[in-house]
Amino acid sequence: MMDMSGHPQAAPAQARIVNGLSVDVEDWFQVGAFEKVIAREEWDSIKTRVENNIDRILDLFAEVDAKATFFSLGWVAKRHPAMMRKIADAGHEIASHGYDHARVFTFDRKQFGEDIALARKILEDTSGKRVTGYRAPSFSIDKRTPWAFMELAEQGYAYSSSVAPIAHDHYGWPEAPRFAFRPLPWSELVEIPVTTAMFGGKRMAAGGGGFFRVLPYGFSRWAIRQVNNRDERPAVFYFHPWEIDPEQPRLNHAPMRSRLRHYTNLDRMADKLRALVREFAWGRMDVIAHREAQRATELAP
């Protein structure tokens, strides 16, 4: 349904499910697609662009008073403390994305525990807010890392949004539940997977990121409506600050596949996001996790 200006017209507020809106706060040179092209040792010599992009995102969310969760790298927060406070002061949740975007399966449990403890301390010190949520870089909690949930629970996290319940060349745990589940029978920790939709009996990634940039907007509308209307569950959507930044540097020496994943449709992303936040109801992930905990299933052994 469209309004007179051609923008999507929202359904009545009482009829809408509130979906989880999230931003994975990392800069353009910290992404998985470039991890073999740009060494971590080079990061400090690269001019960051994340703060200007975050300002644009905050303005976009403020247009419709949408609240979101910003899953932030400790590395970024350490260098941009004022930005973290600005996010928190706008009423958004600060949550952890680890320290420097190392994937969970590259750690052992002790190393993982040190990583999330360091990131949390930086995030809490810079934002002035308690951190209770975590998202693994590149959705890298899967069946190889059963200890990751144990460590999160023991460090007092309330929820994680670290599982992509699909098969993908970059990440994925296709056997995981599509919706909220408790990974540990002895803990209240709840996992809120990123959204998938069903088509022809198969799961399709539909939670944002590159899929949102590359595919037509109508696909995301269809997927979120399916989850809201048929499954009667909130969708979980994510994107990155660099995805609204078409002026970012181009790495022409990066592999073609990585360049296609990273640069496609950057110039269209902001308008698509504006349409999305106007068409659906959105909220912070901690609120979604609290509500979904009541319906969370147990993780099958």
C-alpha positions as CSV (number, residue, x, y, z in Angstrom):
1,M,0.0,0.0,0.0
2,M,1.5,3.4,-1.0
3,D,0.8,6.9,0.2
4,M,0.2,9.9,-2.1
5,S,3.9,10.6,-2.4
6,G,4.7,7.1,-3.6
7,H,6.3,5.9,-0.4
8,P,5.2,2.6,1.3
9,Q,2.4,3.3,3.7
10,A,2.7,1.4,7.0
11,A,0.0,-0.8,8.3
12,P,-1.8,0.3,11.5
13,A,0.7,0.2,14.4
14,Q,-1.3,-2.2,16.5
15,A,-1.3,-4.8,13.6
16,R,2.4,-4.7,13.0
17,I,5.1,-6.9,14.5
18,V,8.2,-5.0,15.6
19,N,11.3,-6.4,13.8
20,G,14.9,-6.3,14.9
21,L,17.0,-3.6,13.3
22,S,20.7,-3.8,13.6
23,V,23.9,-2.3,12.3
24,D,27.2,-4.1,12.3
25,V,29.7,-1.3,13.1
26,E,32.9,-1.9,11.2
27,D,34.7,0.1,8.6
28,W,35.1,-0.7,4.9
29,F,38.6,-2.2,5.3
30,Q,37.6,-4.6,8.1
31,V,35.2,-6.8,6.2
32,G,35.6,-10.5,5.6
33,A,35.7,-10.0,1.8
34,F,39.0,-8.2,2.2
35,E,40.6,-10.1,5.0
36,K,43.2,-11.6,2.7
37,V,43.8,-8.3,0.9
38,I,44.3,-5.9,3.9
39,A,46.2,-7.1,6.9
40,R,45.1,-6.0,10.4
41,E,48.6,-4.5,10.8
42,E,47.6,-1.9,8.1
43,W,44.4,-0.8,9.7
44,D,45.8,2.0,11.8
45,S,47.3,3.6,8.7
46,I,44.0,3.7,6.9
47,K,41.7,6.7,7.2
48,T,38.4,5.7,8.8
49,R,35.1,6.6,7.3
50,V,32.8,5.0,9.8
51,E,31.9,8.1,11.8
52,N,30.4,10.0,8.9
53,N,28.4,7.0,7.8
54,I,27.1,6.5,11.3
55,D,25.9,10.1,11.4
56,R,23.9,9.5,8.2
57,I,22.4,6.3,9.6
58,L,21.4,8.0,12.8
59,D,19.7,10.8,10.8
60,L,17.9,8.2,8.6
61,F,16.6,6.3,11.7
62,A,15.5,9.6,13.3
63,E,13.3,10.3,10.3
64,V,10.9,7.6,11.6
65,D,12.0,7.4,15.2
66,A,13.3,3.8,14.6
67,K,15.5,2.4,17.3
68,A,18.2,-0.2,16.5
69,T,21.1,-2.2,17.9
70,F,24.6,-1.2,16.9
71,F,26.8,-4.3,17.1
72,S,30.2,-2.6,17.3
73,L,33.8,-3.7,17.1
74,G,35.9,-2.8,20.1
75,W,38.6,-1.6,17.7
76,V,36.2,1.0,16.2
77,A,34.8,2.1,19.6
78,K,38.3,2.6,21.0
79,R,39.1,5.1,18.2
80,H,35.7,6.8,18.0
81,P,34.4,7.1,21.6
82,A,32.3,10.2,20.9
83,M,30.5,8.3,18.2
84,M,29.6,5.5,20.6
85,R,28.2,8.0,23.1
86,K,26.2,9.7,20.3
87,I,24.6,6.3,19.3
88,A,23.7,5.6,22.9
89,D,22.4,9.1,23.6
90,A,20.0,8.7,20.6
91,G,18.4,5.7,22.4
92,H,19.9,2.9,20.4
93,E,21.5,-0.2,22.0
94,I,25.2,-0.8,22.0
95,A,26.1,-4.4,21.6
96,S,29.3,-6.3,20.9
97,H,30.7,-7.5,17.6
98,G,34.0,-8.6,19.1
99,Y,37.2,-6.7,19.1
100,D,38.6,-6.8,15.6
101,H,36.3,-8.9,13.4
102,A,38.2,-12.2,13.9
103,R,35.8,-15.1,13.3
104,V,34.9,-17.2,16.2
105,F,36.1,-20.5,14.7
106,T,39.6,-19.0,14.5
107,F,39.8,-18.9,18.3
108,D,39.9,-21.5,21.0
109,R,37.6,-20.9,23.9
110,K,40.1,-19.0,26.0
111,Q,41.0,-16.7,23.2
112,F,37.3,-16.1,22.4
113,G,36.7,-15.3,26.1
114,E,39.5,-12.7,26.0
115,D,38.2,-11.2,22.8
116,I,34.6,-10.6,24.0
117,A,35.8,-9.4,27.4
118,L,38.1,-6.8,25.9
119,A,35.5,-5.6,23.4
120,R,32.8,-5.4,26.1
121,K,35.0,-3.3,28.4
122,I,35.8,-0.8,25.6
123,L,32.2,-0.6,24.5
124,E,30.9,0.0,28.0
125,D,33.6,2.5,28.8
126,T,33.0,4.6,25.6
127,S,29.2,4.4,25.6
128,G,28.4,4.5,29.3
129,K,25.9,1.7,28.7
130,R,25.8,-1.9,29.8
131,V,26.4,-4.4,27.0
132,T,24.3,-7.6,27.1
133,G,24.2,-8.6,23.4
134,Y,26.7,-10.1,21.0
135,R,26.9,-10.8,17.3
136,A,29.8,-12.9,16.0
137,P,31.8,-11.5,13.0
138,S,30.5,-13.0,9.8
139,F,27.9,-15.0,11.8
140,S,30.7,-17.4,12.7
141,I,29.1,-19.3,15.6
142,D,28.2,-22.7,14.2
143,K,28.5,-26.4,15.0
144,R,32.3,-26.1,15.2
145,T,32.1,-23.8,18.2
146,P,29.8,-25.3,20.8
147,W,31.9,-23.6,23.5
148,A,31.1,-20.1,22.2
149,F,27.6,-20.1,23.8
150,M,29.0,-21.4,27.1
151,E,31.5,-18.5,27.2
152,L,28.9,-16.0,26.4
153,A,26.6,-17.3,29.1
154,E,29.4,-17.4,31.7
155,Q,30.3,-13.8,30.9
156,G,26.7,-12.8,31.5
157,Y,25.4,-12.0,28.0
158,A,21.6,-12.1,27.7
159,Y,21.4,-12.8,24.0
160,S,23.4,-13.5,20.9
161,S,22.5,-12.9,17.3
162,S,25.3,-14.9,15.7
163,V,23.8,-17.7,13.7
164,A,22.9,-17.7,10.0
165,P,20.7,-20.8,9.7
166,I,21.6,-21.4,6.0
167,A,24.3,-23.0,3.9
168,H,26.7,-20.3,2.5
169,D,30.3,-20.3,1.3
170,H,31.2,-17.7,3.8
171,Y,29.3,-18.8,6.9
172,G,26.3,-20.7,8.0
173,W,24.7,-23.4,10.3
174,P,21.9,-24.9,8.2
175,E,20.8,-27.3,10.9
176,A,20.1,-24.5,13.4
177,P,16.6,-23.3,14.1
178,R,15.3,-20.4,12.1
179,F,13.9,-18.6,15.1
180,A,14.9,-17.9,18.7
181,F,16.4,-20.9,20.6
182,R,18.2,-21.6,23.8
183,P,21.6,-23.2,23.0
184,L,22.3,-24.3,26.5
185,P,19.8,-26.2,28.7
186,W,21.2,-24.6,31.9
187,S,21.3,-21.0,30.8
188,E,18.8,-18.3,30.0
189,L,21.0,-17.1,27.1
190,V,18.9,-16.9,23.9
191,E,20.1,-17.0,20.3
192,I,18.2,-14.9,17.8
193,P,19.3,-16.0,14.3
194,V,19.4,-13.6,11.3
195,T,16.3,-13.9,9.2
196,T,15.7,-16.6,6.5
197,A,12.6,-17.0,4.3
198,M,11.2,-20.2,2.9
199,F,10.8,-20.8,-0.8
200,G,10.1,-24.2,-2.4
201,G,10.9,-25.9,0.9
202,K,14.3,-24.4,1.1
203,R,15.7,-21.6,3.3
204,M,16.8,-18.4,1.7
205,A,19.0,-15.7,3.3
206,A,16.8,-12.7,3.8
207,G,18.2,-10.7,6.7
208,G,20.0,-7.9,4.9
209,G,23.6,-7.1,4.1
210,G,24.8,-8.0,0.6
211,F,21.5,-9.8,-0.1
212,F,19.6,-6.6,0.5
213,R,21.9,-4.5,-1.6
214,V,22.0,-6.9,-4.6
215,L,18.5,-8.2,-4.8
216,P,15.4,-6.1,-5.7
217,Y,13.7,-4.4,-2.7
218,G,10.6,-6.4,-3.4
219,F,12.4,-9.6,-2.3
220,S,13.1,-8.2,1.2
221,R,9.5,-6.9,1.4
222,W,8.2,-10.4,0.5
223,A,10.6,-12.1,3.0
224,I,9.8,-9.9,5.9
225,R,6.1,-10.1,5.3
226,Q,6.3,-13.9,5.1
227,V,8.1,-14.0,8.5
228,N,5.7,-11.5,10.1
229,N,2.4,-12.8,8.6
230,R,2.9,-16.5,8.1
231,D,5.4,-17.3,10.9
232,E,4.1,-14.5,13.2
233,R,7.7,-13.8,14.2
234,P,9.9,-10.7,14.0
235,A,12.5,-10.5,11.3
236,V,16.1,-9.7,12.1
237,F,17.7,-7.3,9.6
238,Y,21.3,-6.1,9.5
239,F,23.6,-3.9,7.4
240,H,27.0,-2.2,7.7
241,P,27.9,1.6,7.7
242,W,30.1,1.2,4.7
243,E,27.2,-0.1,2.6
244,I,25.8,3.5,2.4
245,D,29.1,4.9,1.3
246,P,29.6,4.8,-2.5
247,E,32.6,7.1,-2.3
248,Q,34.8,4.7,-0.3
249,P,38.1,3.6,-1.8
250,R,38.1,0.9,-4.4
251,L,40.5,-2.1,-4.1
252,N,41.1,-3.0,-7.8
253,H,43.6,-5.7,-6.8
254,A,41.1,-7.6,-4.7
255,P,39.6,-10.8,-6.1
256,M,36.7,-10.1,-8.5
257,R,34.2,-12.0,-6.3
258,S,35.1,-9.9,-3.3
259,R,34.8,-6.7,-5.3
260,L,31.3,-7.7,-6.6
261,R,30.2,-8.6,-3.1
262,H,31.4,-5.4,-1.6
263,Y,30.8,-2.7,-4.1
264,T,27.5,-3.7,-5.9
265,N,24.7,-1.2,-5.5
266,L,26.4,1.0,-2.8
267,D,24.8,4.0,-4.5
268,R,21.3,2.6,-4.0
269,M,21.5,1.3,-0.5
270,A,20.5,4.5,1.4
271,D,17.3,4.9,-0.5
272,K,16.4,1.2,-0.1
273,L,17.1,1.5,3.7
274,R,14.8,4.5,3.9
275,A,12.0,2.6,2.2
276,L,12.6,-0.3,4.6
277,V,12.5,1.6,7.8
278,R,9.3,3.4,6.7
279,E,7.5,0.3,5.6
280,F,8.0,-1.9,8.7
281,A,8.1,-1.4,12.4
282,W,11.6,-1.7,14.0
283,G,13.1,-2.0,17.4
284,R,16.3,-2.8,19.3
285,M,17.6,-6.4,19.5
286,D,17.6,-6.5,23.3
287,V,13.8,-5.8,23.2
288,I,13.3,-8.5,20.5
289,A,15.4,-11.0,22.5
290,H,13.4,-10.4,25.7
291,R,10.1,-11.0,23.8
292,E,11.3,-13.9,21.9
293,A,12.8,-15.7,24.9
294,Q,9.3,-16.7,25.9
295,R,9.0,-18.7,22.6
296,A,12.5,-19.9,22.3
297,T,13.0,-23.6,21.6
298,E,15.7,-25.9,22.9
299,L,18.6,-26.6,20.7
300,A,18.4,-30.3,19.6
301,P,21.5,-32.3,20.5
